[in-house]
Amino acid sequence: MRYISTRGNAAPQAFCDILLGGLAPDGGLYLPEIYPQITRAELDAWRQLSYADLAYEILSKFITDIPAVDLKALVAKTYTAQVYCHTRNGGDAAQITPLTKLEDGLYTQELSNGPTLAFKDMAMQLLGNLFEYVLDKRGEAINILGATSGDTGSAAEYAMRGKHNVKVFMLSPDGKMSAFQRAQMYSLQDENIFNIAVTGMFDDAQDIVKAVSNDAAFKAKNKIGAVNSINWARVAAQIVYYFQGYFLATQSNDEQVAFTVPSGNFGNICAGHIARQMGLPIARLVLATNENDVLDEFFRTGVYRPRTSVETSVTSSPSMDISKASNFERFVFDLVGRDPAVVRELWAKVDKGEAFDLSATAHWAKMPQFAFVSGKSTHNDRIKTIRFAQGRYNVMLDTHTADGLKVALENRLPGVPMVVLETAQPAKFEETIREALGTEPVRPADLKGIENLPQRVVVMAPDVTAIKQFVVDHL
Ligand SMILES: *Cc1c(COP(=O)(O)O)cnc(C)c1O
C-alpha cells in the first residue's frame, strides 16, 4: 500500500515513511492510494475476533511494510485489557471498546478506557509502539515538541513514556488546566518526558511550537517531530473501533448501523468515513459539533468557512473547540472524486482564511452517497443531555459525549442501531458535571488522589530562545 497526497504533488510513500512526519511536502495530507475492500467472507470471519486480532486484520491492509509477525506483536501489545482498563457501566475491558446500552437500538461505545480517559489513547498508544519499532529498526531518534491545553498532550505523554529513542517536550499553559489534568501530565516521572508549564495562555505555547517548526535548521539538527491529529497512523488505528462497534451493536452482517461522532478536527469521523468506504455497512454517519460549528455548517449548506481565533469560543466541551478542521481535507478529496487539482484550488482559499462553497457544484450533488448528516449542541443542550442520560439511563456522560447524544437523538433511523462514540469520561470535566448533576463524577480507582503525587514540571516564560535551549540541554 502506498500513500498519496491530497494535493497531488508529492511522491507516493510507504507507511513507515509517513509515520514520523506530518503534512506531505506539497502541504497536503496523506491517504492510501485506494481503500481496501472488505469481502463478506472477511466480515463474517472478523465478527469472532478479539479486538487485537481485528486490529491486525484491518491494519495489515494499510501497513504492508512491517512484517506480519511484527505488526501482530505490536498490535497485541497495544490493545490489552490492562491498558484499556478504565471501564464503567459494567463494560468488559477485554472488548477494549465495549458498548453501554442506553435503550433498545441506542448505545454508547466506550473509547475512553485508556490511561488518560479520552479517545485519543485509542490511536496514540499504537503510535507509541509503532514509533519505537520503526526508530529502533532505523537506528534513529525523535524529539517530539508539542503544545497542549489538556487531552492531546497527556495522551501523547502516556503513549511515549519509557519508549526508546523518543523524547517528549510538552508545553502547557501554567495554571490554566484543571488540577486533575495537571496531575495526569506532571506526575509522570519517566526520564524521556519533559513538562514545561509556560507562563502564558495556550496560544503562547502553540506559537512557540510554530516558531520552532519554522526553524528548519534547528528542527533537522535536533530531530524535532510532532504527533498531530493529521498523522495518518492515528486515523488508521481509529478505523478498527467502527468495525468493533458494528459487531457489538448488531446480530449479523446483514444489518446496518449508524454512528454519531463528537467532532473537532474531523479525525475520528474521518476513520468512520474510511470504514464505510471499505464496505462496513454504515447507514449513516452523524457529525456532532459544539458551538464551534464550522463542520455542521458545511454538512448542512456546502459552505466551509474556517473561523478566526476570535470567532472560536471556549466551551464546556473544550476538545471540540476548533476554528478549522485539520483532517477535513481528506474527506473533501474523496468528495471531489479524488481530484487533487480541485483540492489545491479549494485550499488555496482555506490557507488564506477564506471560505469555499460547494453547494452549487456537481460534487455537492454526490453528498448523499457519503451518508453524512450533522447537528450542533450548545452548553445548555449539553447540561440538559447529561441530566437526561443520568435520569433516564442512569449513565453519566462527559460533555463531548453529551453533544453526541443530543445530535444522535435527532438523527436516528428506524430499525438501525445508533452508536454514540464516547470520547471522554466525565471524571475529566468535573466542573460541568457539578453544574449539571450537583455531584462529583466517579473517578477510576487507580486515579483517585493522583493530585497528591509528586510532580515533575519546569515553569518557563514564553520565550522561544530559552525553550529551544532547554530542549538542546536535555537531548
Ligand atoms: C479530540 C477530541 C474530540 C474531537 O475529535 P476529532 O478527531 O478532533 O474530531 C472529541 N472529544 C474529545 C474528548 C476529544 O479529546
The ligand as a Gaussian input file, in Angstrom:
#p B3LYP/6-31G(d) Opt

LIG

0 1
 C      -10.088000      15.224000      20.330000
 C      -11.438000      15.037000      20.935000
 C      -12.620000      15.164000      20.170000
 C      -12.604000      15.556000      18.700000
 O      -12.064000      14.570000      17.870000
 P      -11.603000      14.910000      16.370000
 O      -10.881000      13.717000      15.914000
 O      -10.695000      16.118000      16.503000
 O      -12.824000      15.225000      15.590000
 C      -13.840000      14.930000      20.783000
 N      -13.906000      14.622000      22.096000
 C      -12.796000      14.501000      22.871000
 C      -12.955000      14.202000      24.308000
 C      -11.525000      14.696000      22.325000
 O      -10.438000      14.582000      23.105000

